[in-house]
Amino acid sequence: MIATLRGVAIFLLYYKNKVIYDTIFYNGSDNMEIVNDFKDFEIIDATNGMKYERWNHTYLLRPDPLVIWNNEKFKPDKLDATYIRSNKGGGYWDKKINNFQVTYKDLKFNLKQMGFKHTGLFPEQAINWNLMRQKIKEAKRDIKVLNLFAYTGAASIACLMEGASVVHVDSSKGMVEWAKENVKLNKLDNKPIRFIVDDVLKFVKREIRRGNKYDAIIMDPPSYGKGVNGEIWSIQNNLYELVQLCMTLLSDKPLFFIINSYSGLSPTILENILKLTNKHQNALISATEIGLLITKNNLVLPCGIRGLVEYE
């Protein structure tokens, strides 16, 4: 017998009414949204826990735990820097690169070599930037956006580009300063954006007490983190409470609610949370994986999940 669910096939072999063999096949990207139009970025190839990337004219080799296959033909043609894992945890870049930039459509981003392999941008999020911009543009009214765990500001910039006002919240002062740089780079520093350095849960609770409302909410919660004053965040312990609170911040005519996650949760978990917490009628709730193409062999690298509520 074969049962399927969202691209997963479960094969069960019975003998005398007992299961004597079972296996699970994942049928690829049936329920995955893939970015394929980011001209300044590509994953060229990947093998043995590493991915070879082009960021405009800069070529990096970075770790990725999902790359568990061996590609014997893997050979970087050009390489500007490699992130090397340490046996004691963390790691380091073998070469220092001056700050570099990428462009996606009309959006520009400053990039930097960070600790723990990152560059300050997640290109797969272009899926969300496009959706946000389209929704805000089609609304043809003033839209107020709350961006939580807002990082270096890519989603904030996407919303500002379409005329929305944005409240940008992150507990890291360094990330907020970086976001300000990106806003200025896009010549949006005269647009309506407030930068808040604060613990997200505490900020949301204060906004509820103040009676503030938002037409759209975006969040990109980490698996684990600390707030400004050492507050502990755990996605398993705190995500449901945060989403439930944020639902009360939505206006009477909400536009969208987006949750991104890189924590290993199933898309179904986000979908369940959104279904249980949504308070509005005419809501289309969905959840999906998001991914990036590996251009040399046309494979797809999964890059987290997104939960989405679209309101009519």
BAFI-3210 file (N, C-alpha, C; in Angstrom, 3 decimals, decimal comma, padded with zeros to 6 digits):
// residues 312
n [1|2|3|4|5|6|7|8|9|10|11|12|13|14|15|16|17|18|19|20|21|22|23|24|25|26|27|28|29|30|31|32|33|34|35|36|37|38|39|40|41|42|43|44|45|46|47|48|49|50|51|52|53|54|55|56|57|58|59|60|61|62|63|64|65|66|67|68|69|70|71|72|73|74|75|76|77|78|79|80|81|82|83|84|85|86|87|88|89|90|91|92|93|94|95|96|97|98|99|100|101|102|103|104|105|106|107|108|109|110|111|112|113|114|115|116|117|118|119|120|121|122|123|124|125|126|127|128|129|130|131|132|133|134|135|136|137|138|139|140|141|142|143|144|145|146|147|148|149|150|151|152|153|154|155|156|157|158|159|160|161|162|163|164|165|166|167|168|169|170|171|172|173|174|175|176|177|178|179|180|181|182|183|184|185|186|187|188|189|190|191|192|193|194|195|196|197|198|199|200|201|202|203|204|205|206|207|208|209|210|211|212|213|214|215|216|217|218|219|220|221|222|223|224|225|226|227|228|229|230|231|232|233|234|235|236|237|238|239|240|241|242|243|244|245|246|247|248|249|250|251|252|253|254|255|256|257|258|259|260|261|262|263|264|265|266|267|268|269|270|271|272|273|274|275|276|277|278|279|280|281|282|283|284|285|286|287|288|289|290|291|292|293|294|295|296|297|298|299|300|301|302|303|304|305|306|307|308|309|310|311|312]
n.u [000,852|000,502|000,641|000,069|001,131|001,340|003,615|005,001|005,568|004,429|005,372|004,066|004,518|002,676|002,294|000,376|-001,421|000,306|002,665|005,590|007,588|008,541|008,819|009,735|009,264|010,380|009,003|010,278|009,883|007,085|005,525|006,830|008,165|010,205|012,976|013,983|014,878|016,861|019,248|021,719|022,579|023,459|023,376|025,909|026,971|027,045|028,248|028,993|028,271|028,820|028,230|028,617|028,719|027,627|027,726|026,798|029,676|031,241|032,561|031,732|032,343|030,406|029,226|026,509|024,157|022,254|023,220|023,968|024,999|027,414|029,204|031,089|032,055|032,401|033,945|035,141|035,463|036,304|037,170|036,587|036,392|036,245|034,186|035,211|034,549|034,898|036,201|035,514|033,161|031,274|033,267|035,359|036,207|038,383|039,483|039,398|036,902|036,138|033,209|030,397|027,920|024,586|021,959|018,481|016,092|014,814|015,851|018,428|021,247|023,517|026,209|028,016|030,726|029,838|030,049|029,543|028,996|027,223|025,899|024,233|021,951|019,212|018,674|016,539|014,323|013,302|011,015|009,064|009,410|008,477|005,782|004,818|005,149|003,456|000,946|000,711|000,817|-001,474|-003,436|-004,008|-004,235|-003,331|-000,914|000,102|002,885|004,227|007,317|008,917|011,706|013,501|015,977|018,386|016,794|015,597|012,904|011,552|012,439|011,392|008,649|008,535|009,194|006,845|005,295|004,312|004,089|006,447|007,207|010,056|011,493|014,001|016,093|018,781|021,109|023,142|022,162|019,974|021,233|022,549|020,324|019,405|021,452|020,935|018,396|019,045|020,787|018,976|017,774|015,602|015,421|013,929|011,424|008,437|009,522|010,099|012,644|013,215|014,892|014,508|013,129|011,123|008,684|008,048|007,749|005,530|003,498|003,372|002,481|-000,082|-001,274|-001,155|-002,974|-002,375|-002,524|-001,975|-001,743|-000,406|001,730|004,968|007,197|010,289|011,291|014,006|015,387|016,382|017,157|018,273|016,914|017,077|017,618|018,508|016,407|014,998|014,416|012,602|011,706|010,022|008,792|007,744|006,661|003,911|002,517|003,441|002,455|-000,284|-000,666|000,081|-001,925|-003,971|-003,130|-003,696|-005,347|-008,763|-009,016|-007,043|-004,054|-001,913|-000,194|002,824|004,987|008,287|010,561|013,507|014,003|013,697|011,129|008,082|006,195|003,493|003,170|003,374|001,141|-000,902|-000,706|-001,371|-003,994|-005,262|-004,997|-005,898|-008,197|-009,864|-012,322|-012,581|-009,954|-007,122|-005,164|-001,942|000,997|004,402|007,449|010,426|012,857|016,054|017,488|020,115|022,415|024,220|023,512|020,808|019,486|017,554|017,840|016,513|015,368|014,243|010,964|007,658|004,883|001,682|-000,878|-003,376|-005,492|-008,738]
n.v [-001,186|002,275|005,427|008,919|012,214|015,526|015,404|013,339|009,932|006,983|003,747|000,641|-002,743|-005,589|-008,735|-011,415|-009,742|-008,157|-005,521|-005,835|-004,464|-001,109|002,139|005,548|007,901|010,956|013,154|015,353|018,773|019,345|020,856|023,317|026,585|028,192|030,258|031,716|033,862|035,575|037,449|038,376|036,491|033,085|029,596|027,753|025,154|022,194|020,153|017,585|018,935|021,594|024,654|026,271|029,520|032,381|035,748|038,378|039,614|038,216|035,261|032,623|029,976|028,125|026,532|024,157|022,354|020,720|019,719|016,775|015,078|013,607|015,089|014,244|015,674|018,212|021,305|024,285|027,087|029,677|031,445|033,508|033,568|031,307|029,790|028,300|025,624|025,223|022,762|023,178|024,466|027,035|029,053|030,375|032,881|032,354|034,345|037,888|040,013|043,085|045,019|044,023|044,145|043,224|043,140|042,858|042,875|046,020|046,372|046,925|045,638|045,757|043,660|041,581|039,751|037,607|036,248|032,754|032,004|033,639|036,207|038,329|038,378|036,519|034,965|033,351|034,497|036,254|035,297|036,027|038,829|039,588|038,790|040,385|042,980|042,916|042,516|044,846|046,850|046,272|046,758|049,475|051,453|053,069|051,241|049,670|048,160|045,614|044,435|041,816|040,424|041,481|041,674|042,486|044,051|043,507|042,709|044,886|046,952|046,095|046,448|049,214|050,181|050,004|051,899|051,478|052,039|051,256|049,398|048,397|045,829|044,528|042,669|043,045|045,554|045,949|044,670|046,282|048,711|047,971|047,479|050,101|051,124|049,715|050,697|053,362|052,982|052,266|054,634|055,332|056,534|058,707|057,816|056,460|054,850|053,190|052,335|049,875|048,751|046,041|043,494|041,162|039,908|041,443|043,963|043,551|043,014|045,497|047,070|046,057|046,920|049,649|049,869|049,846|049,070|046,924|046,411|044,423|041,757|040,545|037,970|036,513|034,333|033,158|029,893|029,879|032,468|035,627|038,419|042,057|042,555|040,118|038,352|035,164|033,490|030,891|028,920|026,729|027,045|029,635|030,512|029,998|031,577|034,136|034,425|034,246|036,559|038,499|038,275|039,687|042,216|042,835|044,856|045,868|045,404|043,434|042,569|040,681|037,971|036,754|034,087|033,154|030,403|028,767|026,627|023,905|023,017|021,466|022,496|022,076|022,456|025,267|025,955|024,816|026,362|028,913|028,475|027,937|030,335|032,441|035,127|036,263|036,518|035,179|034,266|032,979|030,334|028,988|026,890|026,345|024,882|026,727|027,341|027,132|027,008|024,848|025,612|024,209|021,535|021,443|020,752|021,156|023,140|022,978|025,684|026,424|027,284|028,672|030,162|031,379|033,809|035,034|037,712|038,527]
n.w [000,000|-000,782|000,601|000,303|001,220|000,860|-000,930|000,228|000,167|001,584|001,941|002,545|003,285|003,549|005,255|005,917|007,305|008,760|009,078|007,358|006,183|005,793|004,388|003,648|001,145|-000,074|-002,297|-003,490|-004,447|-004,237|-002,547|-002,259|-002,442|-004,751|-005,262|-008,224|-009,619|-008,780|-009,704|-008,817|-007,075|-006,531|-005,765|-006,714|-006,611|-004,504|-001,823|000,549|003,046|002,439|000,640|-002,460|-003,428|-005,329|-004,773|-006,269|-007,499|-005,795|-004,436|-002,366|000,002|002,033|005,091|005,148|006,811|005,639|003,316|002,631|000,814|-001,486|-003,971|-006,489|-008,614|-007,763|-007,817|-007,068|-009,160|-008,732|-005,806|-003,095|-000,318|002,473|004,885|007,788|009,823|013,358|015,574|018,143|018,102|016,428|014,229|011,560|009,088|006,354|004,815|004,684|003,471|001,982|002,703|000,780|-001,877|-002,942|-005,398|-005,683|-008,013|-007,627|-005,133|-002,771|-000,970|001,727|002,467|004,798|006,239|008,686|012,045|012,612|009,954|008,390|006,103|006,348|004,825|003,551|000,735|-000,183|000,918|-000,873|-002,019|-000,155|-000,078|-002,598|-002,429|-000,287|-001,353|-003,575|-002,333|-000,743|-002,684|-004,220|-002,359|-002,232|-000,272|002,848|004,522|007,462|008,823|010,907|011,729|013,082|014,904|013,060|011,854|009,373|007,820|005,266|004,625|005,702|004,030|001,571|002,055|002,591|000,068|-001,340|-000,226|002,334|005,913|008,481|011,402|012,849|014,547|016,613|018,809|018,757|018,742|016,911|014,587|014,029|013,467|011,136|009,522|009,285|007,694|005,322|004,658|004,155|001,995|000,040|-000,374|001,256|003,672|004,352|004,568|006,265|008,859|011,910|014,125|016,468|019,279|021,096|023,273|021,673|022,544|024,843|023,672|021,959|023,829|025,088|022,952|022,635|025,020|024,541|022,541|019,836|016,320|013,460|009,930|008,666|009,598|010,140|010,964|012,000|013,733|015,790|016,635|019,182|021,482|022,962|024,659|024,915|027,617|028,469|028,288|027,720|024,715|023,248|020,574|020,727|023,214|023,183|020,719|020,035|021,916|021,162|018,517|019,016|020,587|018,705|016,818|017,965|017,525|014,941|012,510|011,735|009,074|007,972|006,082|005,591|007,276|008,241|009,012|009,293|009,456|010,495|012,010|011,855|012,172|011,048|008,139|008,591|011,320|011,642|010,130|011,677|014,049|013,074|012,204|014,626|016,005|014,431|014,086|012,286|009,642|006,283|005,676|004,181|004,823|004,818|004,476|003,700|002,388|001,604|-000,933|-002,703|-005,946|-007,040|-009,249|-010,932|-011,124|-011,063|-008,726|-005,671|-002,817|000,332|002,367|004,888|006,231|005,601|007,115|006,298|006,299|004,321|003,830|002,703]
ca.u [000,000|001,227|-000,140|000,827|000,729|002,212|004,890|005,617|004,939|004,720|005,176|003,918|004,396|001,995|002,286|-000,534|-001,977|001,330|003,623|006,916|008,558|007,979|009,785|009,142|009,913|010,007|008,928|010,829|009,416|005,672|004,956|007,943|008,314|011,615|013,452|014,780|015,084|017,794|020,368|022,974|022,902|023,158|024,138|026,462|027,116|027,050|028,702|029,586|028,040|029,250|027,606|029,461|027,765|028,047|027,021|027,229|030,987|031,967|032,322|031,920|032,076|029,864|028,606|025,056|023,978|021,337|023,942|024,521|025,401|028,762|029,261|032,488|032,448|032,440|035,234|034,954|036,336|036,815|036,782|037,084|036,505|035,614|033,920|035,740|034,012|035,826|035,794|035,035|031,941|031,500|034,216|035,983|036,458|039,819|039,910|038,543|036,434|035,481|031,755|029,967|026,492|023,811|020,701|017,375|015,195|015,210|016,263|019,880|021,597|024,904|026,546|029,247|031,054|029,462|030,337|028,609|028,874|026,194|026,267|023,261|020,817|018,760|018,089|015,264|013,237|012,742|009,633|008,212|009,478|007,574|004,394|004,496|005,049|002,244|-000,225|000,639|000,506|-002,861|-004,362|-004,365|-004,554|-002,198|-000,685|001,036|003,517|005,072|008,331|009,517|012,968|013,562|017,312|019,030|015,808|015,178|011,445|011,146|012,709|010,405|007,360|008,700|009,231|005,475|004,587|003,830|004,860|007,003|007,847|011,102|011,876|014,984|016,755|020,200|021,389|023,968|021,314|019,152|022,110|022,744|019,067|019,401|022,346|020,245|017,328|019,702|021,294|017,843|017,233|014,287|015,560|012,913|010,124|007,954|009,980|010,594|013,552|013,064|015,747|013,723|012,653|009,921|007,487|007,741|007,261|004,173|002,574|003,186|001,657|-001,469|-001,758|-001,301|-004,076|-001,890|-002,956|-001,176|-002,421|000,399|002,746|006,006|008,128|011,309|011,833|015,069|015,104|016,745|017,779|018,186|016,450|017,971|017,978|018,768|015,201|015,229|013,424|012,650|010,608|009,085|008,056|007,218|006,102|002,448|002,091|003,715|001,497|-001,594|-000,673|000,149|-003,229|-004,803|-002,618|-004,136|-006,432|-010,036|-008,863|-005,653|-003,609|-001,232|000,550|003,862|005,977|009,394|011,256|014,645|014,253|013,458|009,713|007,322|005,236|002,190|003,141|003,017|-000,245|-001,761|-000,681|-002,126|-005,417|-005,776|-004,926|-006,524|-009,463|-010,567|-012,992|-012,009|-008,514|-006,537|-004,014|-001,114|002,389|005,198|008,895|010,994|014,149|016,890|018,053|021,554|022,370|025,076|022,901|019,354|018,919|016,936|018,248|015,496|015,893|013,281|009,524|006,880|003,448|001,101|-002,315|-003,760|-006,840|-009,459]
ca.v [000,000|003,534|006,599|010,142|013,425|016,664|015,041|012,231|008,643|005,993|002,434|-000,392|-004,085|-006,436|-010,187|-011,957|-008,609|-007,478|-004,746|-006,441|-003,519|000,209|003,173|006,840|008,589|012,364|013,338|016,610|020,104|019,517|021,891|024,216|027,752|028,269|031,508|031,430|035,101|036,421|037,487|038,655|035,398|031,708|028,465|027,136|023,721|021,848|018,796|017,278|019,945|022,922|025,185|027,206|030,559|033,652|036,937|039,356|039,210|037,605|033,815|032,120|028,577|028,184|025,281|023,977|021,005|019,918|019,152|015,529|014,226|013,763|015,383|014,022|016,645|019,531|021,989|025,740|027,713|030,902|031,473|034,687|033,276|030,080|029,738|027,037|025,224|024,862|021,582|023,645|025,235|028,263|028,937|031,629|033,080|032,268|035,590|039,042|040,716|044,359|044,929|043,859|044,409|042,550|043,781|042,016|043,810|047,383|046,364|046,807|045,179|045,671|042,369|041,524|038,434|037,533|035,021|031,668|031,791|034,398|037,412|039,389|038,292|035,183|035,205|032,646|035,347|037,003|034,805|036,848|040,236|039,750|038,673|041,584|044,137|042,790|042,723|046,255|047,629|046,029|047,240|050,845|052,220|053,135|049,965|049,731|046,842|045,311|043,441|041,323|039,733|042,076|041,408|043,596|044,947|043,241|042,759|046,270|047,718|045,679|047,090|050,661|050,444|050,111|052,984|051,132|052,481|050,046|049,366|047,390|045,474|043,461|042,850|043,315|046,914|045,850|044,350|047,459|049,674|047,432|047,742|051,525|051,263|049,216|051,648|054,514|052,529|052,260|056,000|055,280|057,023|059,730|057,137|056,236|053,631|053,315|051,252|049,595|047,717|045,587|042,117|041,141|039,617|042,599|045,032|043,220|043,193|046,939|047,562|045,673|047,838|050,967|049,853|049,991|048,036|046,803|045,738|043,274|041,382|039,638|037,561|035,534|033,995|032,151|028,738|030,274|033,782|036,433|039,782|043,151|042,415|038,713|037,535|033,944|033,128|029,531|028,819|025,713|027,521|030,994|030,896|030,029|032,756|035,333|034,501|034,528|037,976|039,318|038,260|040,748|043,496|043,069|045,818|045,297|045,030|042,993|042,224|039,385|037,591|035,834|033,534|032,393|029,595|027,941|025,848|022,484|022,690|021,115|023,525|021,789|023,054|026,677|026,019|024,532|027,520|029,999|028,114|028,019|031,692|033,436|035,633|036,987|035,783|035,297|034,101|031,837|029,931|027,986|026,784|025,698|025,035|027,607|026,777|027,749|026,090|024,670|025,801|023,315|020,223|021,596|020,282|022,199|023,140|023,546|026,819|026,846|027,187|029,890|030,111|032,587|034,093|036,103|038,155|039,136]
ca.w [000,000|-000,798|000,998|000,022|001,925|000,574|-001,523|000,935|-000,117|002,618|001,356|003,567|002,746|004,517|005,114|006,929|008,053|009,546|008,305|007,465|005,618|005,533|004,056|003,300|000,038|-000,240|-003,739|-003,985|-004,076|-004,562|-001,700|-001,987|-003,311|-005,091|-005,855|-009,415|-010,376|-008,034|-010,642|-008,112|-006,154|-006,909|-005,248|-007,916|-006,391|-003,081|-001,517|001,858|004,068|002,010|-000,571|-003,195|-003,784|-005,923|-004,311|-007,260|-007,998|-004,683|-004,393|-001,005|000,337|003,390|005,542|005,205|007,359|004,836|002,174|003,166|-000,304|-002,005|-005,396|-006,859|-009,634|-007,135|-007,928|-007,218|-010,150|-008,145|-004,399|-002,385|001,111|002,960|006,325|008,282|011,116|014,424|016,350|019,441|017,878|015,684|013,139|011,147|007,663|006,079|004,194|004,959|002,280|002,250|002,574|-000,595|-002,072|-003,982|-005,775|-006,141|-008,676|-007,266|-003,725|-002,602|000,363|002,158|003,054|005,589|006,779|010,091|012,747|012,338|008,507|007,686|005,343|006,624|003,910|003,191|-000,593|-000,370|001,390|-002,001|-002,163|000,707|-000,493|-003,749|-001,974|000,495|-002,234|-004,382|-001,471|-000,346|-003,883|-004,623|-001,325|-002,608|000,939|003,761|005,199|008,581|008,940|012,059|011,369|014,326|014,643|011,724|011,304|008,672|007,234|003,888|004,533|005,969|002,816|000,561|002,376|002,396|-001,363|-001,850|000,439|003,676|007,074|009,087|012,715|012,691|015,918|016,806|020,110|018,535|018,289|015,719|013,434|013,743|012,791|009,787|008,813|008,945|006,543|004,131|004,333|003,539|000,703|-000,886|-000,412|001,902|005,038|004,616|004,586|007,637|009,533|013,281|014,518|017,899|019,864|022,247|023,306|020,841|023,338|025,685|022,802|021,496|024,955|025,284|021,850|022,940|026,050|023,918|021,590|018,465|015,376|012,241|008,824|008,266|010,580|009,664|012,021|011,616|015,054|015,866|017,494|020,544|021,490|024,169|024,466|025,292|029,032|028,772|028,221|026,952|023,702|022,726|019,619|021,194|024,382|023,071|019,421|020,037|022,675|020,378|017,402|019,615|020,951|017,491|016,150|018,550|017,037|013,571|012,325|011,282|007,664|007,830|004,736|005,650|008,485|007,760|009,938|008,713|010,461|010,085|013,226|011,644|012,330|009,854|007,720|009,191|012,659|011,469|009,659|012,836|014,940|012,437|012,210|015,996|016,549|013,557|014,610|011,228|008,586|004,935|005,799|003,487|005,621|004,148|004,925|002,664|002,394|000,595|-001,305|-003,733|-006,931|-007,195|-010,698|-011,705|-011,330|-011,005|-007,461|-004,847|-001,414|001,227|003,145|005,901|005,956|005,786|007,374|005,694|006,275|003,390|004,131|001,577]
c.u [000,887|000,271|000,699|000,254|001,756|003,591|005,634|004,862|005,388|004,363|005,141|003,734|003,822|002,226|001,469|-000,985|-000,979|002,256|005,004|007,995|007,870|009,113|009,041|009,956|009,438|010,102|009,357|010,034|007,964|005,048|006,067|007,920|009,799|011,928|014,326|015,068|015,995|019,104|021,712|023,387|022,596|023,964|024,625|026,519|027,146|027,502|029,192|029,480|028,459|028,491|028,485|028,555|028,443|027,138|027,502|028,581|031,851|031,569|032,704|031,649|031,662|029,250|027,082|024,782|023,046|022,021|024,662|024,924|026,839|028,706|030,722|032,986|032,579|033,839|034,998|035,958|037,017|036,337|037,422|037,248|035,744|035,363|034,299|035,185|035,125|035,298|035,221|033,721|032,250|032,467|034,773|036,083|037,965|040,371|038,901|038,199|035,851|033,987|031,350|028,450|025,887|022,538|019,703|016,299|015,646|015,616|017,774|020,200|023,107|025,136|027,867|029,493|030,781|030,034|029,243|028,107|027,991|026,731|025,301|022,071|020,512|018,015|016,761|014,071|012,674|011,319|008,681|008,241|008,504|006,114|003,964|004,253|003,774|000,998|-000,388|000,242|-000,956|-003,866|-004,863|-004,903|-003,312|-002,088|000,391|001,560|004,336|006,014|009,105|010,685|013,448|014,945|017,865|018,092|015,326|013,662|010,927|011,318|011,703|009,062|007,427|008,647|007,829|004,628|004,033|004,661|005,251|007,504|008,759|011,676|012,883|015,710|018,235|020,406|022,213|023,163|020,450|019,992|022,371|021,496|018,971|020,295|021,642|019,106|017,926|020,234|020,206|017,142|015,802|014,318|014,606|011,512|009,732|008,370|010,504|011,448|013,492|014,038|015,072|013,483|011,289|008,657|007,083|007,170|005,827|003,162|002,325|002,289|000,185|-002,051|-001,981|-002,468|-003,651|-002,318|-002,092|-001,973|-001,676|001,475|003,663|006,846|009,045|012,010|012,952|014,625|015,319|017,395|017,630|017,769|017,468|018,468|018,145|017,543|015,433|014,068|013,669|011,461|009,577|008,214|007,293|006,497|004,583|001,932|002,282|002,708|000,114|-001,716|-000,719|-001,176|-004,150|-004,336|-003,089|-005,317|-007,714|-009,994|-007,423|-005,341|-002,919|-000,521|001,540|004,758|007,023|010,056|012,363|014,979|014,063|012,020|009,104|006,431|003,865|002,061|002,744|001,569|-001,215|-001,851|-001,520|-003,631|-006,024|-005,853|-005,641|-007,904|-010,343|-011,227|-012,238|-010,487|-008,078|-005,223|-003,257|000,264|003,158|006,678|009,276|012,411|014,844|017,416|019,572|021,798|023,160|024,422|021,384|018,719|018,296|017,405|017,137|016,111|014,862|011,855|008,855|005,421|002,831|-000,402|-002,535|-005,224|-007,478|-009,990]
c.v [001,234|004,652|007,833|011,305|014,503|016,236|013,939|010,961|007,643|004,620|001,397|-001,743|-004,991|-007,918|-010,747|-010,868|-007,927|-006,702|-005,362|-005,533|-002,184|001,168|004,422|007,461|010,035|012,706|014,719|017,812|020,349|020,647|022,851|025,377|028,010|029,613|031,180|032,682|036,095|036,479|037,713|037,548|034,055|030,752|027,712|025,625|023,465|020,399|018,723|018,409|021,352|023,343|026,292|028,245|031,721|034,754|038,095|038,900|038,570|036,134|033,278|030,624|028,547|026,847|025,317|022,540|020,121|019,287|017,889|014,567|014,537|013,959|015,314|015,024|018,061|020,122|023,478|026,330|028,960|030,973|032,671|034,438|032,002|030,211|028,351|026,761|024,886|023,631|021,963|024,424|026,541|028,039|030,301|031,661|033,045|033,536|036,684|039,736|042,049|044,206|044,889|043,997|043,463|043,346|042,710|042,940|045,233|047,502|046,139|046,458|045,199|044,329|042,452|040,085|038,438|036,274|034,009|031,729|032,760|035,648|038,572|039,393|036,832|035,288|034,499|033,480|036,254|036,556|035,691|038,318|040,497|039,736|039,929|042,780|044,094|043,080|044,198|047,130|047,488|046,552|048,651|051,637|052,253|051,827|050,146|048,328|046,755|044,181|043,058|040,388|040,178|042,070|042,642|044,361|044,667|043,342|044,175|047,130|047,384|046,374|048,603|051,028|050,647|051,112|052,669|051,856|051,232|050,323|048,147|047,076|044,333|043,727|043,170|044,725|046,904|045,562|045,549|048,527|049,253|047,681|049,211|051,798|050,837|050,136|052,870|054,172|052,562|053,615|056,054|055,868|058,163|059,134|056,779|054,880|053,982|052,102|051,088|048,484|047,250|044,081|042,066|040,896|040,803|043,739|044,770|043,423|044,674|047,529|047,216|046,629|049,241|051,033|050,035|048,805|048,078|046,039|044,495|043,026|040,331|039,244|036,465|035,061|032,958|030,963|029,096|031,651|034,464|037,840|040,791|042,996|040,960|037,826|036,329|033,706|031,688|029,351|027,791|026,233|028,822|031,327|030,996|031,271|034,021|035,488|034,862|036,003|038,864|039,350|039,349|042,135|043,804|044,031|045,111|044,873|044,586|042,560|040,860|039,220|036,514|035,401|032,788|031,583|028,773|026,932|024,354|022,063|022,285|022,288|023,325|022,388|024,528|026,822|025,784|025,746|028,660|029,705|028,287|029,456|032,741|033,829|036,251|036,046|035,974|035,254|032,835|031,495|028,820|027,943|025,977|025,764|026,108|027,121|027,559|026,670|026,014|024,592|024,762|021,977|020,230|020,907|021,464|022,038|023,744|024,607|027,317|026,742|028,535|029,530|031,435|032,639|035,249|036,434|038,829|040,501]
c.w [000,000|-000,406|000,737|000,804|001,633|000,096|-000,792|000,616|000,945|002,061|002,473|002,889|003,837|004,206|006,265|007,899|008,993|008,620|008,496|006,869|005,422|005,222|003,640|002,174|000,029|-001,720|-004,201|-003,541|-004,467|-003,761|-001,271|-002,971|-003,500|-005,738|-007,063|-010,240|-009,650|-008,823|-009,970|-007,148|-006,802|-006,049|-006,478|-007,771|-004,890|-002,909|-000,076|002,880|003,705|000,747|-001,150|-003,835|-004,510|-005,400|-005,179|-007,820|-006,916|-004,558|-003,013|-000,932|001,799|003,785|005,415|005,643|006,535|003,622|002,646|002,049|-000,718|-003,515|-005,844|-007,903|-009,077|-007,227|-008,125|-008,205|-009,594|-006,708|-003,707|-000,890|001,441|004,453|006,817|009,674|012,089|015,157|017,706|019,324|017,177|014,538|012,759|009,619|007,416|005,425|004,508|003,651|002,718|002,027|001,102|-000,672|-003,095|-004,226|-006,174|-006,694|-008,333|-005,795|-003,627|-001,153|000,582|002,841|003,789|006,001|008,282|010,724|012,460|010,896|007,738|006,997|005,598|005,693|003,626|001,857|-000,847|000,079|000,295|-002,313|-001,369|000,320|-001,644|-003,315|-001,213|-000,414|-003,067|-003,550|-001,103|-001,533|-004,275|-003,610|-001,622|-001,413|001,811|004,546|006,264|008,871|010,221|011,661|012,629|014,038|013,256|011,092|010,585|007,747|005,829|003,730|004,784|004,722|001,727|000,797|002,179|000,922|-001,956|-001,081|001,806|004,734|007,859|010,494|012,717|014,075|015,916|018,116|019,977|017,995|017,006|014,465|013,042|013,036|011,345|008,938|008,402|007,740|005,253|003,693|003,630|002,156|-000,364|-000,991|000,152|003,310|005,373|004,647|006,025|008,215|010,914|013,591|016,032|018,290|021,145|022,154|022,624|021,664|024,198|024,850|022,366|022,617|025,232|024,173|022,061|023,979|025,489|022,942|020,141|017,605|014,122|011,184|008,362|009,311|009,966|010,865|011,518|012,877|014,991|016,702|018,955|020,475|022,837|023,820|024,966|026,716|029,445|028,773|027,301|025,984|023,271|021,797|020,073|022,340|024,140|021,768|019,452|020,761|021,847|019,239|017,922|019,997|019,704|016,748|016,695|018,120|015,616|013,531|011,898|009,819|007,414|006,397|004,710|006,985|008,037|008,916|009,111|009,803|009,809|011,186|013,051|011,870|010,998|009,449|008,366|010,587|012,572|011,021|010,812|013,762|014,364|012,425|013,602|016,506|015,697|014,068|013,524|010,225|007,273|004,957|005,071|004,180|004,911|004,787|003,898|002,997|001,386|000,300|-002,403|-004,677|-006,786|-008,697|-011,488|-012,008|-011,175|-009,796|-006,729|-003,416|-000,564|002,142|004,146|005,416|006,180|006,079|006,946|005,905|005,326|003,645|002,923|001,975]
res [m|i|a|t|l|r|g|v|a|i|f|l|l|y|y|k|n|k|v|i|y|d|t|i|f|y|n|g|s|d|n|m|e|i|v|n|d|f|k|d|f|e|i|i|d|a|t|n|g|m|k|y|e|r|w|n|h|t|y|l|l|r|p|d|p|l|v|i|w|n|n|e|k|f|k|p|d|k|l|d|a|t|y|i|r|s|n|k|g|g|g|y|w|d|k|k|i|n|n|f|q|v|t|y|k|d|l|k|f|n|l|k|q|m|g|f|k|h|t|g|l|f|p|e|q|a|i|n|w|n|l|m|r|q|k|i|k|e|a|k|r|d|i|k|v|l|n|l|f|a|y|t|g|a|a|s|i|a|c|l|m|e|g|a|s|v|v|h|v|d|s|s|k|g|m|v|e|w|a|k|e|n|v|k|l|n|k|l|d|n|k|p|i|r|f|i|v|d|d|v|l|k|f|v|k|r|e|i|r|r|g|n|k|y|d|a|i|i|m|d|p|p|s|y|g|k|g|v|n|g|e|i|w|s|i|q|n|n|l|y|e|l|v|q|l|c|m|t|l|l|s|d|k|p|l|f|f|i|i|n|s|y|s|g|l|s|p|t|i|l|e|n|i|l|k|l|t|n|k|h|q|n|a|l|i|s|a|t|e|i|g|l|l|i|t|k|n|n|l|v|l|p|c|g|i|r|g|l|v|e|y|e]
***
